[in-house]
Amino acid sequence: MIGMILVTIDRRHIALDFLVNRLAPRPRIALTMFHHLIIAIGAAYAAVQSVEFARRVTMIGQTSMAIGFPMVFAHSALVVGFAGTALVAAVLVVSGGTELVSSHRAAKAKLP
């Protein structure tokens, strides 16, 4: 699950980028922001659900069948991965917004 955070940081999620590659810079930024927003929302929702599941696993004291390892640790990795991914994706949305605003200002400055 930590790998999902790293993939989000590197912006290397599996994506159909044929549309993005054909767009002008500003629409490309906006579409990328939308993409990161969807990731942030989905990952945040999954993190909340994972917290609830980890809480239930803790309450029943579930352990692995082979070595008796408490499963709360394994399920907590989901919480960390999804929450970290949601946070990184949210930062990328804000970063994209900053980039979009600065590109708009640069475009205005070029006008005669």
Rosetta constraint file for C-alpha pairs under 8 A:
AtomPair CA 1 CA 5 HARMONIC 7.00 0.50
AtomPair CA 1 CA 77 HARMONIC 6.36 0.50
AtomPair CA 1 CA 78 HARMONIC 6.15 0.50
AtomPair CA 1 CA 80 HARMONIC 7.38 0.50
AtomPair CA 1 CA 81 HARMONIC 4.46 0.50
AtomPair CA 1 CA 82 HARMONIC 7.34 0.50
AtomPair CA 2 CA 6 HARMONIC 6.50 0.50
AtomPair CA 2 CA 77 HARMONIC 7.92 0.50
AtomPair CA 2 CA 80 HARMONIC 7.52 0.50
AtomPair CA 2 CA 81 HARMONIC 5.24 0.50
AtomPair CA 2 CA 84 HARMONIC 7.98 0.50
AtomPair CA 3 CA 7 HARMONIC 6.08 0.50
AtomPair CA 3 CA 81 HARMONIC 7.87 0.50
AtomPair CA 4 CA 8 HARMONIC 6.19 0.50
AtomPair CA 4 CA 81 HARMONIC 6.52 0.50
AtomPair CA 4 CA 82 HARMONIC 7.93 0.50
AtomPair CA 4 CA 85 HARMONIC 6.57 0.50
AtomPair CA 5 CA 9 HARMONIC 6.26 0.50
AtomPair CA 5 CA 81 HARMONIC 6.25 0.50
AtomPair CA 5 CA 82 HARMONIC 7.80 0.50
AtomPair CA 5 CA 84 HARMONIC 5.90 0.50
AtomPair CA 5 CA 85 HARMONIC 4.69 0.50
AtomPair CA 5 CA 88 HARMONIC 7.14 0.50
AtomPair CA 6 CA 10 HARMONIC 6.25 0.50
AtomPair CA 7 CA 11 HARMONIC 5.98 0.50
AtomPair CA 7 CA 12 HARMONIC 5.29 0.50
AtomPair CA 7 CA 13 HARMONIC 6.12 0.50
AtomPair CA 8 CA 12 HARMONIC 6.31 0.50
AtomPair CA 8 CA 13 HARMONIC 6.43 0.50
AtomPair CA 8 CA 85 HARMONIC 6.46 0.50
AtomPair CA 8 CA 88 HARMONIC 6.76 0.50
AtomPair CA 8 CA 89 HARMONIC 6.71 0.50
AtomPair CA 9 CA 88 HARMONIC 6.45 0.50
AtomPair CA 9 CA 89 HARMONIC 7.81 0.50
AtomPair CA 17 CA 21 HARMONIC 5.99 0.50
AtomPair CA 18 CA 22 HARMONIC 6.63 0.50
AtomPair CA 19 CA 23 HARMONIC 6.61 0.50
AtomPair CA 20 CA 28 HARMONIC 5.59 0.50
AtomPair CA 20 CA 31 HARMONIC 7.30 0.50
AtomPair CA 20 CA 32 HARMONIC 7.92 0.50
AtomPair CA 21 CA 28 HARMONIC 7.67 0.50
AtomPair CA 23 CA 27 HARMONIC 6.13 0.50
AtomPair CA 23 CA 28 HARMONIC 5.47 0.50
AtomPair CA 24 CA 28 HARMONIC 6.02 0.50
AtomPair CA 25 CA 29 HARMONIC 6.21 0.50
AtomPair CA 26 CA 30 HARMONIC 6.31 0.50
AtomPair CA 26 CA 100 HARMONIC 6.32 0.50
AtomPair CA 26 CA 103 HARMONIC 7.15 0.50
AtomPair CA 26 CA 104 HARMONIC 7.92 0.50
AtomPair CA 27 CA 31 HARMONIC 6.07 0.50
AtomPair CA 28 CA 32 HARMONIC 6.09 0.50
AtomPair CA 29 CA 33 HARMONIC 6.11 0.50
AtomPair CA 29 CA 96 HARMONIC 6.23 0.50
AtomPair CA 29 CA 99 HARMONIC 7.61 0.50
AtomPair CA 29 CA 100 HARMONIC 6.42 0.50
AtomPair CA 30 CA 34 HARMONIC 6.27 0.50
AtomPair CA 30 CA 96 HARMONIC 7.36 0.50
AtomPair CA 30 CA 97 HARMONIC 7.85 0.50
AtomPair CA 30 CA 100 HARMONIC 7.25 0.50
AtomPair CA 31 CA 35 HARMONIC 6.18 0.50
AtomPair CA 32 CA 36 HARMONIC 6.24 0.50
AtomPair CA 32 CA 96 HARMONIC 7.55 0.50
AtomPair CA 33 CA 37 HARMONIC 6.07 0.50
AtomPair CA 33 CA 92 HARMONIC 7.20 0.50
AtomPair CA 33 CA 93 HARMONIC 4.95 0.50
AtomPair CA 33 CA 96 HARMONIC 5.69 0.50
AtomPair CA 33 CA 97 HARMONIC 7.28 0.50
AtomPair CA 34 CA 38 HARMONIC 6.26 0.50
AtomPair CA 34 CA 93 HARMONIC 7.57 0.50
AtomPair CA 35 CA 39 HARMONIC 6.39 0.50
AtomPair CA 36 CA 40 HARMONIC 6.05 0.50
AtomPair CA 36 CA 89 HARMONIC 5.16 0.50
AtomPair CA 36 CA 90 HARMONIC 6.92 0.50
AtomPair CA 36 CA 92 HARMONIC 6.57 0.50
AtomPair CA 36 CA 93 HARMONIC 5.86 0.50
AtomPair CA 37 CA 41 HARMONIC 6.17 0.50
AtomPair CA 37 CA 89 HARMONIC 6.66 0.50
AtomPair CA 37 CA 90 HARMONIC 6.52 0.50
AtomPair CA 37 CA 93 HARMONIC 6.16 0.50
AtomPair CA 38 CA 42 HARMONIC 6.03 0.50
AtomPair CA 39 CA 43 HARMONIC 5.86 0.50
AtomPair CA 39 CA 85 HARMONIC 7.85 0.50
AtomPair CA 39 CA 86 HARMONIC 6.73 0.50
AtomPair CA 39 CA 89 HARMONIC 6.33 0.50
AtomPair CA 40 CA 44 HARMONIC 5.92 0.50
AtomPair CA 40 CA 85 HARMONIC 6.93 0.50
AtomPair CA 40 CA 86 HARMONIC 4.12 0.50
AtomPair CA 40 CA 87 HARMONIC 6.88 0.50
AtomPair CA 40 CA 88 HARMONIC 7.77 0.50
AtomPair CA 40 CA 89 HARMONIC 5.03 0.50
AtomPair CA 40 CA 90 HARMONIC 5.64 0.50
AtomPair CA 41 CA 45 HARMONIC 6.15 0.50
AtomPair CA 41 CA 86 HARMONIC 6.85 0.50
AtomPair CA 42 CA 46 HARMONIC 6.16 0.50
AtomPair CA 42 CA 86 HARMONIC 7.66 0.50
AtomPair CA 43 CA 47 HARMONIC 6.01 0.50
AtomPair CA 43 CA 82 HARMONIC 4.93 0.50
AtomPair CA 43 CA 83 HARMONIC 6.51 0.50
AtomPair CA 43 CA 85 HARMONIC 6.33 0.50
AtomPair CA 43 CA 86 HARMONIC 5.01 0.50
AtomPair CA 44 CA 48 HARMONIC 6.30 0.50
AtomPair CA 44 CA 82 HARMONIC 6.41 0.50
AtomPair CA 44 CA 83 HARMONIC 5.87 0.50
AtomPair CA 44 CA 86 HARMONIC 5.27 0.50
AtomPair CA 45 CA 49 HARMONIC 6.33 0.50
AtomPair CA 46 CA 50 HARMONIC 5.97 0.50
AtomPair CA 46 CA 79 HARMONIC 7.87 0.50
AtomPair CA 46 CA 82 HARMONIC 6.30 0.50
AtomPair CA 47 CA 51 HARMONIC 6.14 0.50
AtomPair CA 47 CA 78 HARMONIC 7.06 0.50
AtomPair CA 47 CA 79 HARMONIC 4.91 0.50
AtomPair CA 47 CA 80 HARMONIC 7.60 0.50
AtomPair CA 47 CA 81 HARMONIC 7.89 0.50
AtomPair CA 47 CA 82 HARMONIC 4.96 0.50
AtomPair CA 47 CA 83 HARMONIC 5.36 0.50
AtomPair CA 48 CA 52 HARMONIC 6.53 0.50
AtomPair CA 48 CA 79 HARMONIC 7.56 0.50
AtomPair CA 49 CA 53 HARMONIC 6.31 0.50
AtomPair CA 50 CA 54 HARMONIC 5.98 0.50
AtomPair CA 50 CA 75 HARMONIC 7.26 0.50
AtomPair CA 50 CA 76 HARMONIC 7.51 0.50
AtomPair CA 50 CA 78 HARMONIC 6.34 0.50
AtomPair CA 50 CA 79 HARMONIC 5.44 0.50
AtomPair CA 51 CA 55 HARMONIC 6.09 0.50
AtomPair CA 51 CA 76 HARMONIC 7.35 0.50
AtomPair CA 51 CA 79 HARMONIC 5.96 0.50
AtomPair CA 52 CA 56 HARMONIC 6.35 0.50
AtomPair CA 53 CA 57 HARMONIC 6.22 0.50
AtomPair CA 53 CA 75 HARMONIC 7.69 0.50
AtomPair CA 54 CA 58 HARMONIC 6.12 0.50
AtomPair CA 54 CA 72 HARMONIC 5.64 0.50
AtomPair CA 54 CA 75 HARMONIC 5.61 0.50
AtomPair CA 54 CA 76 HARMONIC 6.15 0.50
AtomPair CA 55 CA 59 HARMONIC 6.21 0.50
AtomPair CA 55 CA 72 HARMONIC 7.79 0.50
AtomPair CA 56 CA 60 HARMONIC 6.39 0.50
AtomPair CA 57 CA 61 HARMONIC 6.00 0.50
AtomPair CA 57 CA 62 HARMONIC 5.60 0.50
AtomPair CA 57 CA 71 HARMONIC 6.92 0.50
AtomPair CA 57 CA 72 HARMONIC 5.93 0.50
AtomPair CA 58 CA 62 HARMONIC 6.73 0.50
AtomPair CA 58 CA 71 HARMONIC 7.83 0.50
AtomPair CA 58 CA 72 HARMONIC 5.71 0.50
AtomPair CA 61 CA 70 HARMONIC 7.08 0.50
AtomPair CA 61 CA 71 HARMONIC 7.93 0.50
AtomPair CA 62 CA 70 HARMONIC 6.14 0.50
AtomPair CA 62 CA 71 HARMONIC 5.77 0.50
AtomPair CA 62 CA 72 HARMONIC 7.45 0.50
AtomPair CA 63 CA 68 HARMONIC 4.90 0.50
AtomPair CA 63 CA 69 HARMONIC 5.07 0.50
AtomPair CA 63 CA 70 HARMONIC 4.29 0.50
AtomPair CA 63 CA 71 HARMONIC 5.03 0.50
AtomPair CA 64 CA 68 HARMONIC 4.77 0.50
AtomPair CA 64 CA 69 HARMONIC 5.12 0.50
AtomPair CA 64 CA 70 HARMONIC 6.45 0.50
AtomPair CA 64 CA 71 HARMONIC 6.16 0.50
AtomPair CA 65 CA 69 HARMONIC 7.99 0.50
AtomPair CA 70 CA 74 HARMONIC 7.82 0.50
AtomPair CA 71 CA 75 HARMONIC 6.22 0.50
AtomPair CA 72 CA 76 HARMONIC 5.85 0.50
AtomPair CA 73 CA 77 HARMONIC 6.59 0.50
AtomPair CA 74 CA 78 HARMONIC 7.45 0.50
AtomPair CA 75 CA 79 HARMONIC 7.06 0.50
AtomPair CA 76 CA 80 HARMONIC 6.35 0.50
AtomPair CA 77 CA 81 HARMONIC 6.01 0.50
AtomPair CA 78 CA 82 HARMONIC 5.96 0.50
AtomPair CA 79 CA 83 HARMONIC 5.85 0.50
AtomPair CA 80 CA 84 HARMONIC 5.81 0.50
AtomPair CA 81 CA 85 HARMONIC 6.02 0.50
AtomPair CA 82 CA 86 HARMONIC 6.08 0.50
AtomPair CA 83 CA 87 HARMONIC 6.19 0.50
AtomPair CA 84 CA 88 HARMONIC 6.16 0.50
AtomPair CA 85 CA 89 HARMONIC 5.98 0.50
AtomPair CA 86 CA 90 HARMONIC 6.07 0.50
AtomPair CA 87 CA 91 HARMONIC 6.27 0.50
AtomPair CA 88 CA 92 HARMONIC 6.23 0.50
AtomPair CA 89 CA 93 HARMONIC 6.27 0.50
AtomPair CA 90 CA 94 HARMONIC 6.43 0.50
AtomPair CA 91 CA 95 HARMONIC 6.05 0.50
AtomPair CA 92 CA 96 HARMONIC 5.92 0.50
AtomPair CA 93 CA 97 HARMONIC 6.20 0.50
AtomPair CA 94 CA 98 HARMONIC 6.26 0.50
AtomPair CA 95 CA 99 HARMONIC 6.19 0.50
AtomPair CA 96 CA 100 HARMONIC 5.98 0.50
AtomPair CA 97 CA 101 HARMONIC 6.16 0.50
AtomPair CA 98 CA 102 HARMONIC 6.15 0.50
AtomPair CA 99 CA 103 HARMONIC 6.04 0.50
AtomPair CA 100 CA 104 HARMONIC 6.17 0.50
AtomPair CA 101 CA 105 HARMONIC 6.25 0.50
AtomPair CA 102 CA 106 HARMONIC 6.09 0.50
AtomPair CA 103 CA 107 HARMONIC 6.09 0.50
AtomPair CA 104 CA 108 HARMONIC 6.23 0.50
AtomPair CA 105 CA 109 HARMONIC 6.15 0.50
AtomPair CA 106 CA 110 HARMONIC 6.45 0.50
AtomPair CA 107 CA 111 HARMONIC 6.82 0.50
